[in-house]
Amino acid sequence: MIDHIVLVKFADTTTQEQLAEVVSRFKALRPHLTGVVDLQAGIDFSGKNQGYQVVLSVRFEDRAALEAYGPNPRHQEVAAFIREVGRLDSIVVDIEI
């Protein structure tokens, strides 16, 4: 299995409503992706986030499912929305478990 973890940092102008919409759009991806075992998304509340507000964690069955995720049209739509509402940076980590 593969864990795909994404941290996203947004501009100061990005509203809490927009952050919540990003989380909703991440969660809505699940039925449109193949090979997903679990998908979680949320807004960090710890204050230890170094400016990264939104977290996405997806567990895929295998590397092939992860590779299919990137070019998936629904994923690309969410990525475009994230850029539109002020994405500044992302950190992506993929680990095999």
Phi, psi and omega in degrees: 000156181237130170259125180247115184239130182233130172247133183236131177253134182243162178293159177299337181279350179287127184275163175298326178295319179293320176299317178297323178293322176301313180300315179300318180291323175300311182297327180289349179291329191312309182292350183258003181246144176263149175076021179269126176269320181205149176217126178229145176211149179187175178259128180294140179240002190285334187078001180253020193271359181052033176093355179270111189268324187248137180238135173237132176229120180235130174257119180257153178298322184199178181295327179299320179294320177298316181296327178286336183296313184307306182278357181304129183303323179294320177297318180297325176296317179294318179300320178295319178297318179301316177296320181298323184267009170113027177302129176258323185197158174220148170240130181237133178229131176238126178230147176264130183242000000 
